[in-house]
């Protein structure tokens, strides 16, 4: 790979760089010079090519045209830090392998903690201790990593990158899924790093308000091409942003289609007398960390609930309890559709009645299949497409693909899609089976403004259909749902006195 001169002030220089995946050009003729004292933001819609540029820089994919020259100090992979949404995948996959070994061997395995992720020689360094305090993880080094919240994961991944003392740090949607306090803390942390070190920064985001003041330059990408690029105070204006996010809605008018699909393929859940979910005095722990203590909650029939609270309060854990992914559900008093967990209920039948979209599902769905087959897999609730479906089911799936504007990329390999595109396919996957319960944990995470607005509108239509009940988790105020009737606020996950009914406020 060509190198820049040692005394050059440029970290890297791209000229005419293009990337082709599955025969499709996803990045075209990118010219970009990154000067050492600059900090860049990359903006653009889903599939615009933002993450592709970072993958090229991280040497994860090859470019088919053009040149990329790097400064000699940026040749080593450790000199390039990278934090992205799919990064916890490898660590969590190892945890699942340990679970399987424990299940088959009968030998209890020690849960992996932050401390045993790193060697003792690394953690005992003064610099590492300072970094742990800076990212506010110094008191959590003995907590199992599977019990970390979204915000704690981001901080852990940032720490993991920073202990290598990188020259350039790339952050791909680092604020998605964070509550406002965690977002403020993370932004303050980034500002401190930039102000008091020689670290250069590349920040990928969909939200203009997430750009810290230290960002000096902005690039806008659209359909794999640079739409604008330059100094922040010049190019970051309403005209450029409007051009960047003004998409033509290629999906049909779907308000009637929604109601036809949902109502014709599921019963009206409002007619049921049994609450779909009931938790009674639930206690849940990760070693010395208490998630729920004597927690009780009933999800009444026909209501749509939002679950709110800071990162780490137990919101995602509640979803795992409902679907049975948190094994401590079987040692607690939890009823789903009137049947107590652990009483011999048919797990597969229960899951057919529940649709889910969570960050963890997206991390675990790593099958080498097309987006269309990801949606098909929703009928059998499988990770991967293994069982054929009927022609009628295929018609339903095609309607949902059309509804989300996904038909044009339905034959694209799922793993080659952007994070936001993957999220939309998982949403279509959840909806094809017309679930009685729809559990949405940060469904707008990774979506651009257009797709977020469209998705919120679609979910509101679902909510008004009264054919599915929605449990909705989101930290973004602008992503609120009009169909929500009540909220469950979990400041620490321990008391049922945190129930608020929006209709009474």
N, C-alpha and C positions, 0 to 999 in steps of 0.2 A: 504494500500500500504506500503511495507517495507520502513523503513527509514534508512538512514546512521547515524552513530554516530554524535553527535553535534559537536565534535571536528574534524570531518573528513574534509579533504581538497577537497573532491570531491562534485561537485554539484549533479551529478547523476551517476548511474552505470546500464547499460543494460547488461543482460546476456541471450543470446539465444532468444531474442525477435522476435516474428513473428506476422504478421497481415494478416487476411483473410477477403476479401471483396467479397460478392456475390459468395462465394464458391471458390474464387481464392486467392492463396497466393500472396500477393503483397510486403511482407517484410519477409525475411528469416534469422533466426539465427543471429541477429545483436548483436554483443558484442561491447560495447562502454563505456569508462570511461571518464567523463568530469571533469577535474581538474579546480578549481576556477580561477587560474591565466592564463588559456588558452583562446584562441579565435579561433573558428573552422569555416572552410568553408566546405560545402557539395556540391560536384560536381556530375554530371551525366546527362544522356539523359532524354528525356521526358518519364515519366512512370517508372523511375528507382527506385522511392521510397523516393525521397528527402522530398517532402511535407508530405508524410505519417509519417516519423519520427517526424516531427514537430507537426503533429496532435496528435500523441501518447503522446508527451511531454506536449501538451496543454490539454490533457485529453478529446479530442474531439472524439477519437475513441479508442476502447479497443484492447489490444493485446491478442492473443489466446494462445501463448506459451511464456515461459521465465519469467524473473523477471525484474522489474524496481525499483530500490531503489533511493530515493531522499534525499537530505540534508534537515533537518528540516526547514531551512530558505527558502526552495523552495517549500513548501507545498501549500501555498496560491496561488490562480490563479493570484492575482495581482502582485506577485513576478516574474511572467513570462510574459514579454512583447512580443507581436507578431504582426508583420506588414507583410501583404501579399496582393496580387493583387486583390483578391475578397472582401477585407475588406470594401470598400465603399458601398457594396450592401445594407446593412441594412439601412444606412443613406439615400441613394437615394430612396429606397423603401418607406420610410416615406414621402419623398418629393412628390412622385407620388400619394400617398394616399391623401396628402393635395391638389394636383391638382384636383383629382377627386371630393373631397368635395367642392372645389371652383366652379367646373363646375356644380355640381348638386344644390348647395345651392345658387349660385349667390353672395356669400360673399367672398370678396378678402381675401386671407390668407397671413399672413406675411411670407416672405421667411426666411428660417432658415439660420442663420449665424454661423460663428465660435464662436462668443461671446455667443450666447444662446444655444450652445451645452454643455456648462459647467456652473456650478453654479458660482455665483459672488464670493463666498468665495474661490473658487479655483483660479479664474483668478486674484484676488487681492493679492494673495500671492507673495512675492518677488521672490520665486523660479520659479513660473509659468511665471512671467514677464521675468525673465532671460531666461527661456526655449523658450518662444515665440520669443525673440530676437535672440536666438541661431539658431532657425529653420527658421528665417526670415519671421515670420508671424505676428509680432507685429503691423504692419501697415495695416493688412488685416483682423482683427478680425470682422469687420462689413460687410465683403463681403459674399454674399449668397454662400452656399457650392456648389450649382449646377453650379456655375460659376468658380469653381476652376480648374486649369490646372492639368495635371498628376503630375507634380513636386510638386505643392502645396498640392495635396492630400497626397502624400507620407510624406511630412513634417507635415501635420496635424495628420496623423495616428501615426507618430513617437512621436509627442508631446503628443498625447492621451495616448500612452504607457508609456512615460517617467514621466508623472505627478504622476504615481502610484509608482515611485521609484523602478522599478523592479531590481532584482539581475541578471537576465539573459534576454537578448534581442535576439529574433529570427527574422531574416529578410529574407523573401522569395522573391527572385528576386526584390530587392528594386530599382534597377536602370533601369528596363525596362520601355521604354516610356519617358525617360528623355533626354532632349537635353544635349549637352556636358557640357555647363556651369552649368546646374542644377546637372548633375552627379558629376562634380568636387566639387560643393558646398556640395552635400550630402556626398561624400566621406570625405571631410574635416571635416564635422560635426561629422561623425562617428569616425574619428580619434581623434578628440578633446574629444568626450565622453569617448572613451576607455582610452585615455592617462590621463585624469583628474578625473576619477571616478573608482569605484570598479566594474563597470558593466562588465559582461562577454557577449560575442557575439557569435551567430551562424549565419553565412551568407550562404544562398543558392543562387547559381548562375550557369549560363551556360557559363559565359565568364571569362577566367582566368585573364584578365586585370582589372576586377572589384574587385579583392581581395585586400583590403587595406594592407599596409605593416605590420600592427599589427596582422594580422592573423598568428597564430602560428602553427596550425595543420590543416590537410586536410583529408577529407574522400571522396572516390570515390565510388559511387553506380552504380550497373549495374544489371538489372533484379531483383531488390529487395534484392540483396546480396552486401556485402562489397567487392569491387574489390581491394581496397588498403586503408590504413589508417595509419596516423603517422605524424611526424613532417614535416612541410612544405618544409624545405630545403632538405629533403630526398625523400619524395614521390611525390612531384610536379615536375615531369620530363616528357620529351617528350614521353618516352615509356609508362608510365601509362596513359597519356592523350590520346595517340593514341589508346590504348586498350579500354579506356572508351568510346570514340566516334567513334569507327570503327564499323559501323553497316552494315549488309548485306542489300542491297537494295532489298526488297521483292516485290516491285511494278514492273510491267512490263515496257518495253521501251514504253513511252507514248507520244512521240512527234507527231506521226501520229494520235494516239487516240485523243489527244487534238484537232487537226485541224478537225477531223471527227465530234466530238461532237459539237464543237462551231459553225463551219460553217454550218452544216446541220440543226441546230436548231435555228439560228438567221440570220436576214438579215445583209448584210454588211453595217455597220453604216457609212462608208466613203462615201456612195452614197447620204446621206441626206444633204440637203442644209441648214437646220435649225440647229444652234448650240444647243447642248443638254442643256447647262446651260448658263444663262445670268443674271448677277446681276448689278443693276444700282443705284448708290448713296444709298447704303444700310447703315442704322444706326441701331446699336444693342447695348443695354446696359443691365447690371445687376446692378440695383440701381445706385450707383455713379461710377460704373466701366464701362468704354467704351471699347467695343470689336471691333466694326466697326464704322467708321465715314466717311460718304460719300464714301463708298467703292464700286468700280465698277470692274467687271471682266467678260470676256466672255470666255467660254471654247469652242474653235473651234471644228468643226466636224472632227473626225478621228485622234485627237491628244491625246497623253498620257501625263498627267501632274503630276509633283511632287510638293507637297506643303511643304515648309520649313519654319522654324522660331522657335524662342525659345518657351518654355512652356508658355502658357497663351496668345499667339499672335492671337489665333482665328482659328487655323487649324481644330480642331475637331468641332468647331462651324460651320465652312463652310460646313462640311459634314452634320451636322444636318439641316442646311438651305436647302440643296439640297433635302434631303429625307423628309422634312417637320416635323422633330421632334422638331425644334426650332420654337415656336409659333409666334415669332416676324416676321417670314417670311411673314405672311399674312398682315402685316402693311408696307411691303417694296415692292420694284419693283424687283421681282425675277421671271424669266421664266424658266420652265423645259420642254424640248422638244417642245418649241415654245408656251407653254401655261402658262399664268401668274398664279402664286400661288394665290388662293383665288377667281378665276374667275369661279368656278363651275367645276373644273377639277375632273376627277375620280381618287381619291387617290389610290385606290387598283390597278387600271390599271397602274398608274405611277410606283408604287412600284414593280410591276411584271417586269418592264424594268430595275430595279436598284438592283444590288447585293451589300451588305455591310458587312464588317467585322470591328467591332470597339470594344475597351475595354468595352464600356458601354453595347453593345449587349451581350457580354459574361457575364457581371455581371447580366444582367436581365434575361438571359436564364437559369432558374432554374427548369425546368420541369423534373419530374422523369420518363424519357424515355431513351431508348437505344440510342447509338450514331447513329445507322442506321436511326432511326426515326427522329433524329435531322436533318439529311441530307434530308430525305423525306419532312420535313416541309418547305424546301426551295422552293418547287414548288408552295406552297400557301402563302409563306411569313408570316408564323405564328410562334408564340412562343409556341411551343408544336405541337403535331401531332394530328389534329382533323378531317381532311378531307382525305379520301382515294385517292390514286393516281393510275394511269394506270400501266399496266405491262411494257409498253415502258418507262415510267418515272422511274420505279424501275430499269430497265436495265441501264438507264443513271446514276442513283444514284450509282449502283454497280460499274460502270466503274470509277466514281470519287473516290469511296472508295478504289478501287484497285490502282488508280493512286497515291493516297497519302499513300499507304501502311497501310490502316486502316481496311482491311477486318477481320483480326484476332481479333480485339477488337470492332468490329461493334455492337456486342450484349451486350457489357459492359454498365452498367448504366452510363449515361453521367456525372452525378454529382459525380461519384466515380473516374473519370479520373483526371489526372494531368492537370494543367492549359494549358500546351503546347498541350496536346492531345485534349482538348476541342477546342482550337484555330483551329486545323486542321479540325475538324469536322464542325466548323462554316464556314471555307473556302470552304469545299466541298458543304455545304448548299448554299452558295452564288453562286456557279458556276453551280449548276444543272439546273437552269432555263435559262442558256445562256444569262446573262443580257447584255443590250446595254451599260450600265454604271456599272463599278465595282469600288466601293469606298473602299479603303483599308487604315484604320487608324492603323498604327503600326501593320501590319499583322504578323510580325516576333516576336512580343512580347511573351516571354515565350517559344520560340522554342530553342532546342539545335542546335549546329553547323551543324549537318547533316541535320536536318529538315529545318533549315533556308536556306541552300544551295539548297536543293531540291525544296523548295517553290519558291525561287527567280527564279530558272530555269523554273518552271511551269508558273509563272506569265509572264516571258519574252515570252514564247511560246504563251500565250494568247494575249499578246500585238502585236506580229507579225501576228496574225491571222486576224487582222483588223475587227473582228466581235464584239469586245467590246472595249470601251474606259476606260482607267484606270486613276483613281485619287489616288495617292500614298503618304502616309505620313510616314516618318521614320526619326529617329534621328541618326541611325547607319550608318556610312560611308560605312562599308563593306556590307550593305544590299541594295546597290544601284541597280537599274534596268537598263539594257541596252536599253530597248525599250522606255524609257522616252525621249520625244522630247522637253519639255519646263518645266520651274519651276515657281512657284508663291512663292515669298519670302515675308513673313509677319513679319516684325520686331515688329510692334505694331498693325497690322490689319487695318490701317486707310487710306492707300493711294494706288492708282493703279499704282503709279510710281515704285512700287517694282517688276514689272514683268520682268523676265529675260527669254530669249529664248536660250536654250542650243545650238541650231543649229547655233546661231550667235556669240557664244563666241569663 
